[in-house]
């Protein structure tokens, strides 16, 4: 595996299901996506991704998220996923306020 990769993960299918527990399912979907595409045995999800997913609401995660994957060990069996485009919760709320009028 290369030193670093960026994946844009589509989470819009979470909106096809019920509203309850969408944010935890989004984190599970990110982990499954990275395991499938990187063949890693263990994925460590950084706190920045967790904060970004839960920044809007428990039942309204973002529709897509850009994730940077960094290898922790030399073999590439343990990877750390970090938010590729750092977004603070204040920026998310400001953009929502602008879109609402």
N, C-alpha and C positions, 0 to 999 in steps of 0.2 A: 504494500500500500504506500502511496506517496506520502510525503510529509504532512500535507494539509489538503483537504478537499472542502468544497462548499456545496451543499445540497439545498434546494428549495423544496420543502415538503408541503404538499397540498393537504390541507385539513378540512376542506369544504364538505367532504362526505360525512363528517360528524354532524352536520346540520340535517342530514336525512333521518337521523334517529331522534329519540326523545330529547327534551331539553336537559334533563337531569344528568349530572356528572359528565358533561362534555369536556371540561378542562382535564380531569384525570384521564379520560379516554384519549385526549389529544397527546398527552405525555406518553401514554402506552403506544399510540400510533407512531410517534416519533421514534421511540425505541425499536419497534418492530421494523420500521422502514430502514433504520441505520443497520440493524442486524442483517437484514436481507441484502442490502447493497454493499456492505463492507465486509461481510463474513466474519465479523468480530464475535468473540465469545462473551465479552462484557462491554456494555456501553455505560459511561458515566455521564449523566445529564447535568450540566452546570446550572447553578442557581439563576443565572440570567435568563435562561429559557423558561424556567419555572415561573419567574416573576412576569415575563412577557405573556405567557399563556394565561395566567390568572389576573393580569392587569385590567382587563375589560370587565369580566364577571365570571362567575363559576360556570355559567351555562352559555357564555358567548365567547369562546376562544377565537383568535384570529383565523382567517381562512387559509393562510399560508404563512410559513415561517422559514427564514433562511438560517441554516445551521452550518457552522464551521466544525469540521471533524479533525481532531488532532490525535496522533498516536501517543499513548502513554508509555508503552513498552516497545522494544525494537522489532518484535515479530508482528506487531499490529493486531494482537489479540485483545488488547484492552484499549479502548478509545474514549476520548473525552469530547462531548458535544457542547459547543459554546455558541451563543447567539452571534450570527455573522454580522448583522447590522444592529449595533447597539441602539436600543430604543428605551427611553425612560417612560415610566408610567405617566408623567406629566405631559410628555409629547403625545402619547396616545390619547389622553383625555382632551388635549387641545385640538387635535385633528378631528375628533368626534364632534366637538362643539362647533368647529368651522363647517362641518358637513351638514349639521342640523340646522344651520341658519344663523 
